[in-house]
Structures are given as structure tokens and as C-alpha cells.
């Protein structure tokens, strides 16, 4: 009786894992997609305002949406490549510049690949694609978008790296949940606590912290409790 139940649960388990994997990929690609969707539409809005002064009507909402999806897809693919984390232990400017450059190159390749697909779908011959790029392709428009992409990628990667440095979700709390004075106080106290913790681990060997009756263990527990306490509780003890 149990064999059919086990057999029936196997496809369900596989579909569940597949759905969880797909959901994780969507969550990973969603932040850059939303960020670049807003950024591209702001660029198109300024372009539209400039062109309206000359009586030229311009709309590009679909273009901005497609470009945001392309960048989100490129970020998703690139983040799964191991060498993207090559400079994660270096000063922050190095991983920011490195990841921005890798993302930019990846988006460049994806955009050219999509242009190639459109060229072939329109009846073009594969061998004629290089001559199409040289003679008919609009390089000024393509490169202007790539320049803005580099700026937006640099901003996005900087925000992402700061969020990872402070802790996932910390920037959200700083911007939307904590009052500015509370955030400054908490930041200052966290830095002091982490400095105390660093000095404590430098002075005493790791074996000392295992003795629950020692003053070193008591100080370690106190520091950890203050680090995980809510901002209001930390401020009250200060």
C-alpha cells in the first residue's frame, strides 16, 4: 500500500523543488529588473521631454521594459558564474568596478545576441550580420544606451554591495524603518561593540571563551546580546 504513495509523491516532490528553484531565480532577478525599469523610464522621460520641445512625439515604454528584462536576465546569469566573486575580499571599490564591468559586458553580449536573432528572423543571412553591424546598425543609439547602462550598473552594484556589507535588509531598515537619529546612534554603537569584540578575540585565545564562568565569556555574551538587541533597547542602555 505504501509503494504507490511513494511513487505518487515523487513527481510532486520534483515539481516542488523545480518551483522553489524557479521562485528563487525570480526573486534574485527581480531587484535589478525593477531598478533598471525605473532607471530606463527616467532616461526615456527626459528624452521625450527634450524631443517634445522640437515637436517630436516619442514613446518607449516597451523598450524600457524589454531592456530592464534583458539586464535582469544578464545579472541572473552572471551571478551564477564563480569568478564574479573574485574580489569580494578586496576593498569595496574593486568588487564594485569589477562586477559593474562584467555585468556591462554581459549585457552588451546579450543585446548583440538579441539583435542577431531579430536580424535572422527578419530574413537576414548569418554571414551578412557583420556587414549589417558595420553599415546599417545604429551604433550611436546602441552606445548611448550602453553608457547609461554603465552608470546604472555602477549605482546598482554599489547599493547591492553596501546592503551585503551592512547585512541583508539593513539598508531597508535604515531608509524606511529607523529614524535618522536612531540609525546614527545604532550604527555608532554597533561599530563600538564590534571593535570591543575584535579586541577581545585578539587578546584572549579562543579556548578561553568556552569557560562559561570566566569574565571573558561573560563579556562576550554581553556584547552579543547588545548586538542582537532592538535599537530602542540598545539606546536605553547607552
C-alpha positions as CSV (number, residue, x, y, z in Angstrom):
1,X,0.0,0.0,0.0
2,X,2.9,2.3,0.7
3,X,4.6,1.8,-2.7
4,X,2.0,3.7,-4.8
5,X,2.0,6.5,-2.3
6,X,5.8,6.8,-2.5
7,X,5.7,6.7,-6.4
8,X,2.9,9.3,-6.5
9,X,4.8,11.7,-4.2
10,X,8.0,11.6,-6.3
11,X,6.7,13.8,-9.2
12,X,5.1,16.1,-6.6
13,X,8.4,16.5,-4.8
14,X,10.2,17.1,-8.1
15,X,7.7,19.7,-9.1
16,X,8.0,21.4,-5.7
17,X,11.8,21.6,-6.0
18,X,11.5,22.9,-9.5
19,X,9.0,25.6,-8.4
20,X,11.2,26.5,-5.4
21,X,14.2,26.9,-7.8
22,X,12.2,29.0,-10.2
23,X,10.9,31.2,-7.4
24,X,14.4,31.7,-6.1
25,X,15.6,32.8,-9.6
26,X,12.7,35.2,-9.9
27,X,13.4,36.8,-6.5
28,X,17.1,37.1,-7.5
29,X,16.4,38.8,-10.8
30,X,13.5,41.0,-9.5
31,X,15.5,43.7,-7.8
32,X,17.8,44.6,-10.7
33,X,14.8,44.3,-13.1
34,X,12.8,46.8,-11.1
35,X,15.8,49.1,-10.6
36,X,16.6,49.3,-14.3
37,X,13.0,49.5,-15.3
38,X,12.7,52.7,-13.2
39,X,16.1,54.0,-14.4
40,X,15.4,53.4,-18.1
41,X,12.0,55.0,-17.9
42,X,13.5,58.1,-16.3
43,X,16.0,58.3,-19.2
44,X,13.2,57.9,-21.7
45,X,11.2,60.5,-19.9
46,X,14.0,63.1,-20.2
47,X,14.5,62.2,-23.9
48,X,10.8,62.6,-24.5
49,X,10.7,66.0,-22.8
50,X,13.7,67.1,-25.0
51,X,12.1,65.9,-28.2
52,X,8.7,67.5,-27.3
53,X,10.4,70.8,-27.4
54,X,11.1,70.2,-31.1
55,X,7.6,68.8,-31.8
56,X,8.7,65.2,-32.0
57,X,6.5,62.6,-30.3
58,X,8.4,59.8,-28.7
59,X,7.3,56.8,-26.6
60,X,9.5,53.9,-25.4
61,X,7.8,52.2,-22.5
62,X,8.0,48.8,-24.2
63,X,11.7,49.4,-25.0
64,X,12.4,50.3,-21.4
65,X,10.6,47.2,-20.1
66,X,12.4,44.9,-22.6
67,X,15.8,46.5,-21.7
68,X,15.1,46.0,-17.9
69,X,14.3,42.3,-18.5
70,X,17.5,41.9,-20.5
71,X,19.6,43.4,-17.7
72,X,17.8,41.3,-15.1
73,X,18.4,38.2,-17.1
74,X,22.1,39.2,-17.6
75,X,22.6,39.8,-13.8
76,X,20.9,36.4,-13.0
77,X,23.2,34.5,-15.4
78,X,26.4,36.4,-14.3
79,X,25.8,35.9,-10.6
80,X,25.9,32.2,-11.1
81,X,29.5,32.4,-12.5
82,X,32.1,31.7,-9.8
83,X,34.6,34.3,-10.8
84,X,32.2,37.1,-10.2
85,X,33.1,36.9,-6.5
86,X,36.8,37.1,-7.2
87,X,37.3,40.5,-5.5
88,X,34.8,40.1,-2.7
89,X,37.5,40.2,0.0
90,X,39.2,43.3,-1.6
91,X,38.4,47.0,-0.8
92,X,34.9,47.7,-1.9
93,X,35.7,49.8,-4.9
94,X,37.4,46.8,-6.6
95,X,34.4,44.4,-6.5
96,X,32.1,47.3,-7.5
97,X,34.1,48.2,-10.6
98,X,34.8,44.5,-11.4
99,X,31.1,43.4,-11.1
100,X,29.9,46.5,-12.9
101,X,32.2,45.8,-15.8
102,X,31.3,42.1,-16.0
103,X,27.6,43.0,-15.9
104,X,28.1,45.6,-18.6
105,X,30.0,43.2,-20.9
106,X,27.3,40.5,-20.3
107,X,24.5,42.9,-21.2
108,X,26.5,44.0,-24.3
109,X,26.7,40.4,-25.5
110,X,23.0,39.7,-24.7
111,X,21.9,42.9,-26.6
112,X,24.0,42.0,-29.6
113,X,22.7,38.4,-29.5
114,X,19.1,39.6,-29.4
115,X,19.9,42.0,-32.4
116,X,21.3,38.9,-34.2
117,X,18.1,36.9,-33.5
118,X,16.0,39.8,-34.9
119,X,18.2,40.1,-37.9
120,X,17.9,36.4,-38.7
121,X,14.1,36.3,-38.0
122,X,13.7,39.2,-40.5
123,X,15.2,37.1,-43.2
124,X,18.8,38.0,-42.9
125,X,21.7,35.6,-43.7
126,X,24.0,34.8,-40.8
127,X,27.1,35.6,-42.9
128,X,25.7,39.1,-43.6
129,X,25.4,40.0,-40.0
130,X,28.9,41.6,-39.6
131,X,28.3,43.8,-42.7
132,X,24.9,44.8,-41.2
133,X,26.6,45.8,-38.0
134,X,29.1,47.9,-39.9
135,X,26.8,49.6,-42.5
136,X,23.2,49.7,-41.1
137,X,23.3,49.2,-37.4
138,X,22.7,52.4,-35.3
139,X,25.8,52.4,-33.2
140,X,25.3,55.9,-31.7
141,X,22.0,54.9,-30.2
142,X,23.4,51.5,-29.1
143,X,26.4,53.0,-27.4
144,X,24.4,55.8,-25.7
145,X,22.3,53.1,-24.0
146,X,25.5,51.2,-23.0
147,X,26.9,54.4,-21.4
148,X,23.8,54.9,-19.3
149,X,23.8,51.2,-18.5
150,X,27.3,51.5,-17.1
151,X,26.2,54.4,-14.9
152,X,23.1,52.5,-13.7
153,X,25.1,49.3,-13.1
154,X,27.6,51.1,-11.0
155,X,24.8,52.6,-8.9
156,X,23.1,49.2,-8.6
157,X,26.2,47.3,-7.7
158,X,27.2,49.9,-5.1
159,X,23.8,49.7,-3.4
160,X,24.0,45.9,-3.5
161,X,27.5,45.7,-2.0
162,X,26.5,48.1,0.8
163,X,23.5,46.0,1.5
164,X,25.6,42.9,1.7
165,X,28.2,44.7,3.9
166,X,25.6,46.0,6.4
167,X,23.6,42.8,6.3
168,X,20.8,41.8,4.0
169,X,17.8,44.1,4.7
170,X,19.8,46.6,6.8
171,X,19.6,49.4,4.2
172,X,15.9,48.9,4.0
173,X,15.6,49.4,7.8
174,X,17.9,52.4,7.6
175,X,15.9,54.1,4.9
176,X,12.3,53.2,5.8
177,X,12.1,52.0,9.4
178,X,14.6,53.7,11.7
179,X,14.5,57.4,12.5
180,X,17.7,59.2,11.4
181,X,18.9,59.9,14.9
182,X,18.1,56.4,16.0
183,X,20.0,54.9,13.0
184,X,23.1,57.1,13.6
185,X,23.1,56.1,17.3
186,X,22.7,52.4,16.5
187,X,25.4,52.5,13.8
188,X,27.9,54.1,16.2
189,X,27.1,51.7,19.0
190,X,27.4,48.7,16.6
191,X,30.8,49.8,15.5
192,X,31.9,50.2,19.1
193,X,30.6,46.8,20.0
194,X,32.3,45.2,17.0
195,X,35.5,46.9,18.0
196,X,35.3,45.6,21.5
197,X,34.6,42.1,20.1
198,X,37.6,42.3,17.8
199,X,39.9,43.4,20.7
200,X,38.5,40.7,22.9
201,X,39.3,38.0,20.4
202,X,42.8,39.4,19.8
203,X,43.8,39.4,23.5
204,X,42.3,36.1,24.5
205,X,42.7,32.7,22.9
206,X,39.5,31.0,21.5
207,X,39.6,28.3,24.2
208,X,39.0,31.0,26.9
209,X,35.5,31.7,25.6
210,X,34.4,28.1,26.2
211,X,34.7,28.6,30.0
212,X,31.2,29.8,30.9
213,X,32.3,31.0,34.3
214,X,35.1,33.2,33.1
215,X,34.8,37.1,32.8
216,X,35.8,36.8,29.1
217,X,32.8,34.6,28.4
218,X,30.5,36.9,30.3
219,X,31.8,39.9,28.3
220,X,31.4,38.0,25.1
221,X,27.8,37.1,25.9
222,X,27.0,40.8,26.8
223,X,28.4,42.1,23.5
224,X,26.4,39.5,21.5
225,X,23.2,40.4,23.4
226,X,23.7,44.1,22.7
227,X,24.4,43.4,19.0
228,X,21.1,41.5,18.6
229,X,19.0,43.8,20.8
230,X,16.5,46.2,19.1
231,X,17.7,49.8,18.5
232,X,15.5,51.2,21.3
233,X,16.9,48.7,23.9
234,X,20.5,49.5,22.9
235,X,19.8,53.2,23.1
236,X,18.3,52.8,26.5
237,X,21.4,51.1,27.9
238,X,23.7,53.7,26.4
